[in-house]
Amino acid sequence: MTDIHIANAPVSWGSLEFEGLEGESIAYGQMLDELRDTGYVGTELGDWGYMPTEAAALKEELERRHLAMAGAFVPVALKNPDAHAQGEAHALRVARLLAAVMDNEGASPAPLIVLADDNGTDPIRTQNAGRVTPEMGLSQEEWKTFTRGAEGIARAVRRETGLRTAFHHHCAGYVETPEEIAHFLGMTDPSLLGLVFDTGHYFYGTGSNDASGVEGGLERFGNRIWHMHFKDCQPQIAEEARSLGWDYFTALRHGVFCELGKGSVPFDAVAQWLHRHNYQGWIVVEQDVLPGMGSPKASAQRNRDYLKTLLQYPQNGS
């Protein structure tokens, strides 16, 4: 696993893509300094406009901190065909920026577009995150619209920038459960769309606190995994969220996604899987810290220290 690179993301400093979660935000310069100081060698972009959107300015911010760009989260309401054109335009705008600031010397993996549903916008899916049932899912016609939109965006990004696109399964979106992930992958071109495997979202999205589900997901979907998000899930809070009927945002506020090693995601098994499959790419730590919640730098340091013991080797570039 000597070609794994460890990144973090603005979401760990409270910059989330969801409206209505306003709070005291941490400026991107401080975030990047703290990310670097806690031992990471890359970052995802975060919300458009959080970091500089002019390529020369962003590249300068990254290079003077010796950081690489790992990717960018792009949510699109793929169920709605009227949203596809706007989603593609935004994805291309982001992809052009990523391509302009990427490391062209090959010292780190190329960034990619992390495509996702417009999570947290459908009331039923948001209310039932972590306990979704099949009748809450898409119809076959809606699946066709959803996957056609995802493929169209990925194709445009590849054609214009050469960058790859991987889809992020996510709680409170239409691709949350293992069966929904399987359905999405089964309807999309494996040469065009990969999968972002998020350990915490996968654990919570199974609707169970059985840690073996994450291992099963890696085995089931491993040939499509192009990007990894490391997130842990606190099982007692997950169970309380399910039993009390909390919506996704209430579960977030109660800390359902905890620091690495403090939940039930079997990271030892995940690391072993990565080793067996010679994974070469980014691991991005995501804490889902709400604005003003916790101490992001201290949390980032604890997560990085945990990964050093877990992966048992110094990462490239550190």
C-alpha positions as CSV (number, residue, x, y, z in Angstrom):
1,M,0.0,0.0,0.0
2,T,2.9,2.3,-0.5
3,D,1.0,4.3,-3.1
4,I,-1.8,5.4,-0.8
5,H,-2.0,9.1,0.0
6,I,-3.9,10.5,2.9
7,A,-6.0,13.6,2.5
8,N,-8.6,15.5,4.5
9,A,-11.4,17.8,3.4
10,P,-13.0,21.1,4.3
11,V,-16.0,19.1,5.7
12,S,-13.8,18.2,8.6
13,W,-13.5,21.9,9.5
14,G,-17.3,22.5,9.3
15,S,-17.7,23.4,5.6
16,L,-20.6,21.2,4.6
17,E,-22.6,21.3,1.4
18,F,-26.0,21.5,3.2
19,E,-28.0,24.7,3.5
20,G,-29.4,25.5,6.9
21,L,-26.3,24.4,8.8
22,E,-24.8,27.9,9.1
23,G,-22.4,28.7,11.9
24,E,-19.0,30.2,12.5
25,S,-16.9,28.9,9.6
26,I,-13.2,28.5,9.5
27,A,-11.4,30.4,6.8
28,Y,-9.8,28.2,4.1
29,G,-6.3,29.5,4.8
30,Q,-6.6,28.4,8.4
31,M,-8.1,25.1,7.3
32,L,-5.3,24.4,4.9
33,D,-2.6,25.3,7.4
34,E,-4.2,23.0,10.0
35,L,-4.7,20.2,7.5
36,R,-1.0,20.4,6.6
37,D,0.2,20.7,10.2
38,T,-1.7,17.6,11.2
39,G,0.1,15.5,8.6
40,Y,-2.1,15.3,5.5
41,V,-0.7,15.7,2.0
42,G,-3.9,16.5,0.1
43,T,-7.4,18.1,0.3
44,E,-10.7,18.0,-1.4
45,L,-12.0,21.3,-2.7
46,G,-15.1,21.7,-0.6
47,D,-18.0,23.9,-1.6
48,W,-17.5,26.0,-4.7
49,G,-16.2,29.4,-3.5
50,Y,-14.9,28.2,-0.2
51,M,-11.3,28.1,-1.6
52,P,-10.2,30.3,-4.5
53,T,-11.8,29.5,-7.8
54,E,-9.2,31.1,-9.9
55,A,-6.7,28.4,-10.8
56,A,-3.4,30.4,-10.3
57,A,-4.5,31.6,-6.8
58,L,-5.6,28.1,-5.7
59,K,-2.5,26.5,-7.1
60,E,-0.3,28.9,-5.2
61,E,-2.2,28.2,-1.9
62,L,-1.7,24.5,-2.4
63,E,1.9,24.6,-3.6
64,R,3.2,26.8,-0.8
65,R,1.8,24.2,1.7
66,H,3.0,21.2,-0.4
67,L,-0.5,20.0,-0.7
68,A,-2.2,18.2,-3.6
69,M,-5.9,18.4,-4.7
70,A,-7.6,15.0,-4.2
71,G,-11.0,15.8,-5.7
72,A,-14.2,17.7,-5.4
73,F,-17.7,16.9,-4.2
74,V,-20.4,17.7,-6.8
75,P,-24.0,17.1,-5.8
76,V,-26.6,17.0,-8.6
77,A,-30.4,16.2,-8.3
78,L,-30.0,13.3,-10.7
79,K,-33.6,12.1,-10.3
80,N,-34.7,15.4,-12.0
81,P,-33.9,15.4,-15.7
82,D,-34.2,19.2,-15.7
83,A,-31.2,19.4,-13.3
84,H,-28.8,17.5,-15.5
85,A,-27.7,20.3,-17.7
86,Q,-27.0,22.6,-14.8
87,G,-25.3,19.8,-13.0
88,E,-23.1,19.1,-15.9
89,A,-22.1,22.7,-16.3
90,H,-21.1,22.9,-12.6
91,A,-19.2,19.7,-12.8
92,L,-17.3,20.9,-15.8
93,R,-16.5,24.2,-14.0
94,V,-15.1,22.3,-11.0
95,A,-13.3,19.8,-13.2
96,R,-11.5,22.5,-15.1
97,L,-10.3,24.0,-11.9
98,L,-9.1,20.6,-10.6
99,A,-7.3,19.9,-13.9
100,A,-5.6,23.3,-13.8
101,V,-4.1,22.8,-10.3
102,M,-3.4,19.0,-10.4
103,D,0.1,17.6,-9.8
104,N,1.4,16.9,-13.3
105,E,4.6,15.3,-12.1
106,G,2.8,12.2,-10.9
107,A,3.8,12.4,-7.3
108,S,0.2,12.1,-6.2
109,P,-2.9,10.6,-7.7
110,A,-4.9,12.7,-10.1
111,P,-8.0,14.4,-8.6
112,L,-11.4,13.3,-9.6
113,I,-15.0,14.5,-9.5
114,V,-16.9,13.0,-6.6
115,L,-20.4,13.0,-8.1
116,A,-23.3,12.6,-5.7
117,D,-27.1,12.9,-5.5
118,D,-28.4,16.2,-4.1
119,N,-28.5,14.6,-0.6
120,G,-30.7,15.8,2.1
121,T,-33.3,17.4,-0.1
122,D,-35.9,14.7,-0.3
123,P,-38.0,14.7,2.9
124,I,-38.6,11.0,3.0
125,R,-35.0,10.0,2.4
126,T,-33.7,12.6,4.8
127,Q,-36.2,11.5,7.5
128,N,-35.3,7.8,7.1
129,A,-31.6,7.9,6.6
130,G,-30.0,4.9,8.1
131,R,-33.2,2.8,7.9
132,V,-34.3,3.1,4.3
133,T,-36.7,0.5,3.0
134,P,-37.1,-0.6,-0.7
135,E,-40.4,1.2,-1.2
136,M,-38.6,4.5,-0.5
137,G,-36.5,4.0,-3.6
138,L,-36.6,5.0,-7.2
139,S,-38.8,3.4,-9.8
140,Q,-37.1,1.8,-12.7
141,E,-37.8,4.8,-15.0
142,E,-36.4,7.1,-12.3
143,W,-33.3,4.9,-12.1
144,K,-32.9,5.3,-15.9
145,T,-33.0,9.1,-15.6
146,F,-30.7,9.1,-12.6
147,T,-28.0,6.9,-14.2
148,R,-28.3,8.6,-17.6
149,G,-27.6,11.9,-15.9
150,A,-24.6,10.5,-14.0
151,E,-23.1,9.0,-17.1
152,G,-23.6,12.2,-19.1
153,I,-21.8,14.2,-16.5
154,A,-18.9,11.7,-16.2
155,R,-18.6,11.6,-20.0
156,A,-18.5,15.4,-20.4
157,V,-15.9,15.7,-17.6
158,R,-13.7,13.0,-19.2
159,R,-14.1,14.5,-22.7
160,E,-13.2,18.0,-21.7
161,T,-10.6,17.6,-18.9
162,G,-9.5,13.9,-18.9
163,L,-10.4,13.6,-15.3
164,R,-12.4,10.6,-13.9
165,T,-15.7,10.7,-12.1
166,A,-16.6,8.4,-9.1
167,F,-20.1,8.3,-7.6
168,H,-20.4,8.8,-3.8
169,H,-23.2,6.7,-2.2
170,H,-24.5,8.8,0.7
171,C,-27.1,8.7,3.4
172,A,-30.2,10.9,2.8
173,G,-29.8,10.5,-1.0
174,Y,-31.2,8.0,-3.4
175,V,-28.1,5.7,-3.4
176,E,-27.7,4.8,0.2
177,T,-28.2,1.1,0.8
178,P,-26.1,-1.8,-0.5
179,E,-28.8,-2.8,-2.9
180,E,-29.2,0.7,-4.2
181,I,-25.4,0.9,-4.8
182,A,-25.5,-2.4,-6.6
183,H,-28.4,-1.1,-8.8
184,F,-26.6,2.1,-9.6
185,L,-23.4,0.3,-10.6
186,G,-25.3,-2.3,-12.6
187,M,-26.8,0.4,-14.7
188,T,-23.7,2.4,-15.4
189,D,-20.6,1.9,-17.5
190,P,-17.7,0.6,-15.3
191,S,-15.1,2.3,-17.6
192,L,-16.9,5.7,-17.1
193,L,-18.0,5.8,-13.5
194,G,-16.3,4.4,-10.5
195,L,-17.4,4.3,-6.8
196,V,-16.3,6.4,-3.9
197,F,-16.5,4.0,-1.0
198,D,-17.4,5.9,2.2
199,T,-16.9,3.6,5.2
200,G,-19.2,5.6,7.5
201,H,-22.0,6.1,5.1
202,Y,-21.9,2.5,4.1
203,F,-22.1,1.3,7.7
204,Y,-25.0,3.6,8.6
205,G,-26.7,3.0,5.2
206,T,-26.9,-0.8,5.8
207,G,-29.5,-0.1,8.5
208,S,-27.6,-2.4,10.8
209,N,-24.8,-2.2,13.4
210,D,-23.2,-5.4,12.0
211,A,-19.6,-4.3,11.2
212,S,-19.1,-7.1,8.8
213,G,-21.3,-5.3,6.4
214,V,-18.5,-2.9,5.5
215,E,-16.2,-5.8,4.7
216,G,-18.9,-7.3,2.5
217,G,-19.4,-4.1,0.7
218,L,-15.7,-3.9,-0.1
219,E,-15.7,-7.4,-1.5
220,R,-18.9,-6.8,-3.4
221,F,-18.0,-3.5,-5.0
222,G,-14.3,-3.6,-4.9
223,N,-13.7,-3.6,-8.7
224,R,-15.5,-0.3,-9.0
225,I,-13.8,1.5,-6.1
226,W,-11.7,4.4,-7.3
227,H,-11.7,6.6,-4.2
228,M,-12.0,6.1,-0.5
229,H,-13.6,8.2,2.2
230,F,-12.7,7.2,5.7
231,K,-15.4,7.9,8.2
232,D,-16.4,6.1,11.4
233,C,-19.9,5.5,12.7
234,Q,-20.9,5.5,16.4
235,P,-23.2,2.4,16.8
236,Q,-25.1,3.6,20.0
237,I,-25.9,6.9,18.3
238,A,-26.9,5.1,15.1
239,E,-29.2,2.8,17.0
240,E,-30.7,5.7,18.9
241,A,-31.3,7.6,15.7
242,R,-33.1,4.5,14.2
243,S,-35.2,3.8,17.3
244,L,-36.2,7.5,17.9
245,G,-36.8,8.2,14.2
246,W,-34.2,11.0,13.9
247,D,-33.7,12.5,10.5
248,Y,-30.2,12.6,9.0
249,F,-29.3,16.1,10.3
250,T,-30.4,15.3,13.8
251,A,-28.1,12.2,13.7
252,L,-25.3,14.4,12.4
253,R,-25.7,16.9,15.3
254,H,-25.6,14.0,17.8
255,G,-22.3,12.8,16.3
256,V,-23.3,9.7,14.4
257,F,-20.1,10.0,12.4
258,C,-17.4,10.0,15.1
259,E,-13.6,10.1,15.0
260,L,-11.8,7.2,13.4
261,G,-11.4,4.2,15.7
262,K,-14.2,5.4,18.1
263,G,-17.0,3.7,16.2
264,S,-17.7,0.3,14.8
265,V,-16.3,0.6,11.2
266,P,-13.7,-2.3,11.1
267,F,-10.8,-0.3,9.9
268,D,-8.3,-3.1,10.4
269,A,-10.3,-5.2,7.9
270,V,-10.5,-2.2,5.6
271,A,-6.8,-1.7,5.7
272,Q,-6.2,-5.4,5.0
273,W,-8.5,-5.2,2.0
274,L,-6.7,-2.2,0.6
275,H,-3.4,-4.1,1.0
276,R,-4.6,-7.3,-0.6
277,H,-6.0,-5.4,-3.6
278,N,-3.0,-3.1,-3.9
279,Y,-5.1,0.0,-3.7
280,Q,-3.4,3.0,-5.2
281,G,-5.2,6.2,-4.6
282,W,-6.5,8.7,-2.1
283,I,-7.9,8.0,1.3
284,V,-9.8,11.1,2.4
285,V,-10.7,11.5,6.0
286,E,-14.1,13.1,6.5
287,Q,-15.4,14.0,10.0
288,D,-18.6,15.8,9.1
289,V,-18.0,18.4,11.7
290,L,-20.9,20.9,11.9
291,P,-20.0,24.6,12.0
292,G,-18.9,25.5,15.5
293,M,-18.8,21.9,16.7
294,G,-15.8,20.4,18.3
295,S,-12.1,21.2,17.7
296,P,-11.4,20.4,14.0
297,K,-7.6,20.6,14.2
298,A,-7.3,18.3,17.3
299,S,-9.7,15.9,15.7
300,A,-7.8,15.9,12.4
301,Q,-4.6,15.1,14.4
302,R,-6.2,12.2,16.3
303,N,-7.5,10.8,13.0
304,R,-4.1,11.1,11.4
305,D,-2.4,9.5,14.4
306,Y,-4.9,6.6,14.2
307,L,-4.2,6.1,10.5
308,K,-0.4,5.9,11.2
309,T,-1.0,3.0,13.6
310,L,-3.6,1.4,11.3
311,L,-1.7,1.5,8.0
312,Q,1.7,0.9,9.7
313,Y,3.9,2.7,7.3
314,P,4.7,6.4,6.6
315,Q,2.5,7.7,3.7
316,N,4.1,9.1,0.6
317,G,5.0,12.7,0.9
318,S,5.1,12.7,4.7
